[in-house]
């Protein structure tokens, strides 16, 4: 399966927001449409803090991949975090996720990225297998912990 990957821009907000809402519903993430729009707007407008790519035909994408960027002394420089990765259920299992993530990793590495991080639910063995095939490994001795403004919800 050949899946196209397109950098999303402001004109893609409506299509993207529908998919973000679907992903959030699937994952049980409670956010309003306004909160989702505010969260993606800077990334669509070219923020250096991250980017969103559409998966599939630009006119009718079937998914998206959002990466945010940071800096890690330990990792040797620029690092990224896959914040959200969604493919519509009706087209999952066709290899698109693996294909686009593999291509994006190559592009990000050529652009200077030193490390890419992600979270996977402990019971999502299918995704974990895909990520392992692409070179992701658990960090022994570490676990992700999060502080959130306004309190931990």
C-alpha positions as CSV (number, residue, x, y, z in Angstrom):
1,X,0.0,0.0,0.0
2,X,1.4,3.4,-0.9
3,X,0.2,6.1,1.4
4,X,0.9,9.8,0.8
5,X,2.1,12.1,3.6
6,X,1.3,15.8,3.4
7,X,2.3,18.6,5.8
8,X,-0.9,20.1,7.0
9,X,-1.6,23.8,6.8
10,X,-4.3,26.2,7.9
11,X,-6.6,25.1,5.0
12,X,-6.6,21.6,6.4
13,X,-8.1,22.5,9.8
14,X,-11.6,21.4,9.1
15,X,-10.6,18.0,7.8
16,X,-8.1,17.5,10.5
17,X,-10.4,18.5,13.4
18,X,-12.9,15.9,12.4
19,X,-10.2,13.2,12.6
20,X,-8.8,14.6,15.9
21,X,-12.3,14.4,17.4
22,X,-12.6,10.8,16.2
23,X,-9.2,9.9,17.7
24,X,-10.1,11.6,21.0
25,X,-13.4,9.8,21.1
26,X,-11.6,6.5,20.5
27,X,-9.0,7.2,23.2
28,X,-11.5,8.7,25.7
29,X,-9.8,12.1,25.6
30,X,-12.2,14.8,26.7
31,X,-11.6,18.1,24.9
32,X,-14.1,20.6,23.4
33,X,-14.0,21.4,19.7
34,X,-12.6,24.9,20.6
35,X,-9.8,23.3,22.7
36,X,-8.8,21.0,19.9
37,X,-8.9,23.9,17.4
38,X,-6.7,26.1,19.6
39,X,-4.3,23.2,20.2
40,X,-3.7,22.5,16.5
41,X,-3.8,26.0,15.1
42,X,-0.2,26.9,15.9
43,X,1.1,23.7,14.4
44,X,-0.9,24.3,11.2
45,X,0.5,27.9,11.0
46,X,4.2,26.8,11.1
47,X,5.1,26.8,14.8
48,X,8.6,25.5,15.4
49,X,7.2,23.4,18.2
50,X,5.7,20.8,16.0
51,X,3.9,19.8,12.8
52,X,1.0,17.7,11.7
53,X,1.0,15.5,8.6
54,X,-2.1,14.2,6.8
55,X,-2.1,10.6,5.7
56,X,-3.6,9.6,2.3
57,X,-5.1,11.9,-0.4
58,X,-4.9,15.5,0.6
59,X,-8.5,16.1,-0.4
60,X,-9.8,13.2,1.7
61,X,-7.1,12.1,4.2
62,X,-7.6,8.9,6.2
63,X,-5.4,9.8,9.1
64,X,-2.8,12.2,10.6
65,X,0.4,12.1,12.6
66,X,1.3,15.0,15.0
67,X,4.9,15.4,16.1
68,X,6.1,18.0,18.7
69,X,9.7,19.0,19.0
70,X,12.1,19.6,22.0
71,X,15.7,19.5,22.8
72,X,17.5,16.8,24.7
73,X,21.0,17.0,26.0
74,X,20.9,13.3,26.7
75,X,19.8,12.4,23.2
76,X,22.3,14.8,21.6
77,X,20.0,17.6,20.4
78,X,16.7,17.9,18.6
79,X,14.1,15.3,19.7
80,X,10.5,14.7,18.9
81,X,7.4,13.2,20.5
82,X,4.7,11.6,18.5
83,X,1.8,13.3,20.2
84,X,-1.0,11.8,18.1
85,X,-1.2,9.1,15.4
86,X,-4.5,8.2,13.9
87,X,-5.7,6.2,11.0
88,X,-9.4,5.7,10.3
89,X,-10.6,2.3,11.5
90,X,-12.0,1.4,8.0
91,X,-8.5,1.5,6.5
92,X,-6.3,0.2,9.4
93,X,-4.3,-2.9,8.9
94,X,-3.2,-2.2,5.3
95,X,0.3,-1.1,6.2
96,X,-0.2,2.7,5.8
97,X,0.8,3.5,9.4
98,X,4.1,1.6,9.1
99,X,4.8,3.1,5.7
100,X,4.2,6.7,6.6
101,X,5.9,6.5,10.0
102,X,9.0,4.9,8.4
103,X,9.1,7.6,5.8
104,X,8.6,10.4,8.3
105,X,11.3,9.0,10.6
106,X,13.8,9.1,7.7
107,X,12.9,12.7,6.8
108,X,13.1,13.8,10.4
109,X,16.5,12.1,10.9
110,X,17.8,13.8,7.7
111,X,16.6,17.1,9.2
112,X,18.7,16.6,12.3
113,X,16.3,14.8,14.7
114,X,18.3,12.7,17.2
115,X,15.5,10.8,18.9
116,X,11.7,10.3,18.5
117,X,9.5,9.2,21.4
118,X,6.0,7.9,21.6
119,X,3.5,6.4,24.1
120,X,1.7,3.1,23.5
121,X,-1.0,1.7,25.7
122,X,0.3,-1.4,27.6
123,X,-2.5,-3.6,26.1
124,X,-1.9,-2.4,22.5
125,X,0.3,-5.2,21.4
126,X,-0.3,-4.7,17.7
127,X,0.9,-1.1,17.8
128,X,3.9,-2.1,20.0
129,X,5.0,-4.7,17.5
130,X,4.8,-2.2,14.6
131,X,6.8,0.4,16.7
132,X,9.4,-2.3,17.6
133,X,9.8,-3.2,13.9
134,X,10.6,0.5,13.2
135,X,13.2,0.6,15.9
136,X,11.4,2.0,18.9
137,X,12.4,0.5,22.2
138,X,11.2,0.8,25.8
139,X,13.6,2.8,28.0
140,X,14.4,0.4,30.8
141,X,14.3,2.1,34.2
142,X,12.2,5.0,33.0
143,X,8.5,5.7,32.9
144,X,6.7,8.7,31.5
145,X,5.3,11.1,34.1
146,X,3.3,14.3,33.3
147,X,2.6,17.6,35.0
148,X,-0.3,19.6,33.6
149,X,-1.1,23.3,34.0
150,X,-4.3,23.7,36.0
151,X,-3.8,20.4,37.9
152,X,-3.6,16.8,36.9
153,X,-6.9,15.8,35.3
